[in-house]
């Protein structure tokens, strides 16, 4: 078990280094992301309308408020679909004024923690699998990355309208990250 945890830690370090490089030294981390033109009126309107609550918003809204029942959602859906035909739509992840600016280090630590969890899971899956040969073992971990990249980024593209170039770039970052993690995991994780 200790050897598997060490393999996961080494994999997380490799994954974190790759993701950092991809975001800071390549265009991958910024593909599909644009600055809002003439943002001042939008920022003022968001702050005035949304206030101090951190939240994830769809727009336009269905018009049912917080926590509608499934029956209410079903009844409102035809009118909502018509509303989408004549209005812009999207999502806003909102944080109130003054809540950012000094979060980079916290975000980096949390990101490493997430990658650590993913790499340790991959190491335990590999340790329990009957996969032999270095390249096959790396490929096994890479396949886990491909599944997670498609399952998350693909759904965000489909349901929330994330840009295709953003989606493909982040799928690539995640997949290559699992290849990077797969190398030390394949070398260090015990064989079943």
C-alpha positions in Angstrom: 0.0 0.0 0.0 2.8 2.4 0.9 4.4 1.8 -2.5 1.1 2.5 -4.3 0.8 5.8 -2.3 4.3 6.8 -3.3 3.5 6.0 -6.9 0.4 8.2 -6.7 2.4 11.0 -5.1 5.1 10.8 -7.8 2.4 10.7 -10.5 0.7 13.8 -9.0 3.9 15.7 -9.0 4.4 14.8 -12.7 0.8 15.8 -13.5 1.1 19.1 -11.6 4.3 20.0 -13.4 2.8 19.2 -16.8 -0.3 21.2 -16.1 1.7 24.2 -14.8 3.9 24.1 -17.9 0.8 23.7 -20.2 -0.8 26.8 -18.6 2.2 29.0 -18.3 4.4 28.2 -21.3 1.9 27.0 -24.0 -1.3 28.5 -25.5 -3.3 25.5 -24.4 -4.4 26.9 -21.0 -5.8 30.0 -22.6 -7.4 28.7 -25.8 -11.1 29.6 -26.1 -11.0 32.2 -23.3 -11.7 35.8 -24.3 -12.0 39.0 -22.3 -15.4 40.6 -22.3 -15.4 43.7 -24.5 -16.6 46.8 -22.7 -16.8 44.9 -19.4 -17.4 47.9 -17.0 -21.2 48.0 -17.5 -21.5 44.3 -17.3 -19.4 44.2 -14.1 -21.5 46.9 -12.5 -24.7 45.2 -13.5 -23.5 41.9 -12.0 -22.5 43.4 -8.8 -25.7 45.4 -8.5 -27.9 42.4 -9.4 -26.1 39.5 -7.6 -24.6 41.2 -4.6 -22.6 39.1 -2.1 -23.6 35.6 -3.0 -21.1 33.2 -4.6 -23.1 31.2 -7.1 -23.4 29.4 -10.5 -26.1 31.0 -12.7 -27.8 30.0 -15.9 -29.2 32.8 -18.0 -31.8 33.4 -19.0 -33.5 31.8 -16.0 -36.5 29.5 -16.2 -38.3 32.0 -13.9 -39.1 29.6 -11.1 -36.7 30.8 -8.4 -34.6 28.6 -6.1 -35.2 24.8 -6.0 -38.3 24.3 -8.2 -39.9 20.9 -8.2 -39.5 18.6 -11.2 -43.2 19.1 -12.0 -42.7 22.9 -12.1 -39.6 22.5 -14.3 -41.5 20.2 -16.7 -44.4 22.7 -16.9 -42.1 25.7 -17.5 -39.9 24.0 -20.1 -41.9 24.8 -23.3 -41.9 28.5 -22.4 -38.2 28.4 -21.5 -37.3 26.8 -24.8 -39.1 29.7 -26.6 -37.2 32.2 -24.4 -33.9 30.6 -25.5 -34.8 31.3 -29.2 -34.8 35.1 -28.7 -32.3 35.7 -25.9 -28.6 35.2 -25.3 -27.9 32.2 -23.1 -25.0 31.0 -21.0 -23.6 30.6 -17.5 -22.0 32.9 -15.0 -19.8 31.7 -12.2 -20.1 34.7 -9.9 -17.9 35.8 -7.0 -18.6 39.2 -5.3 -16.3 42.1 -5.3 -13.3 41.8 -2.9 -13.4 37.9 -2.8 -10.5 37.4 -5.2 -7.0 38.6 -5.9 -5.1 36.6 -3.4 -6.3 33.1 -4.2 -3.5 31.9 -6.5 -1.6 30.0 -3.9 -4.7 28.5 -2.4 -5.8 27.5 -5.9 -2.4 25.9 -6.7 -2.6 23.9 -3.4 -6.1 22.7 -4.1 -5.2 21.8 -7.7 -2.3 19.7 -6.5 -4.6 18.0 -4.0 -7.0 17.2 -6.7 -4.3 15.8 -8.9 -2.9 13.8 -5.9 -6.3 12.2 -5.4 -6.6 11.4 -9.1 -3.1 10.0 -9.3 -3.5 7.9 -6.2 -6.7 6.4 -7.5 -5.0 5.7 -10.8 -2.1 4.0 -8.9 -4.5 1.8 -6.9 -6.3 0.8 -10.1 -3.1 0.0 -11.8 -1.8 -2.0 -8.8 -5.0 -4.1 -8.9 -5.0 -4.6 -12.6 -3.3 -7.5 -14.5 -1.4 -5.2 -16.8 2.2 -6.0 -17.6 4.8 -4.1 -19.5 5.9 -0.5 -18.9 4.1 1.0 -22.0 0.9 -1.0 -21.2 1.0 0.3 -17.7 1.4 3.9 -18.8 -1.3 3.3 -21.4 -3.6 2.1 -18.6 -3.2 5.3 -16.6 -3.5 7.4 -19.8 -6.8 5.6 -20.5 -8.1 6.7 -17.1 -7.1 10.3 -18.1 -8.9 10.0 -21.5 -12.1 8.8 -19.7 -12.0 11.7 -17.2 -11.2 14.3 -19.9 -14.1 13.2 -22.1 -16.6 12.8 -19.2 -16.0 16.3 -17.7 -14.9 18.5 -20.6 -17.2 16.9 -23.1 -20.2 17.4 -21.0 -19.3 21.0 -20.3 -19.0 21.6 -24.1 -22.3 19.8 -24.7 -24.5 21.3 -22.0 -22.9 24.6 -21.1 -21.6 25.6 -24.5 -17.9 25.8 -23.6 -16.0 26.7 -26.8 -14.7 23.8 -28.8 -11.1 25.0 -28.8 -11.2 25.4 -25.0 -12.7 22.0 -24.6 -10.1 20.2 -26.9 -7.2 22.1 -25.3 -8.3 21.1 -21.7 -8.9 17.5 -22.8 -5.4 17.5 -24.2 -3.9 19.0 -21.0 -5.7 16.4 -18.9 -4.8 13.4 -21.1 -1.1 14.4 -21.3 -1.2 15.0 -17.6 -2.3 11.4 -17.0 0.5 10.2 -19.4 3.0 12.2 -17.3 1.5 10.7 -14.1 1.5 7.3 -15.7 5.2 7.1 -16.2 6.2 7.2 -12.5 3.1 5.3 -11.5 4.0 2.5 -14.0 7.5 2.4 -12.6 6.6 2.5 -8.9 3.2 0.9 -8.4 3.3 -2.8 -7.4 2.2 -5.3 -10.0 -0.7 -7.6 -9.2 
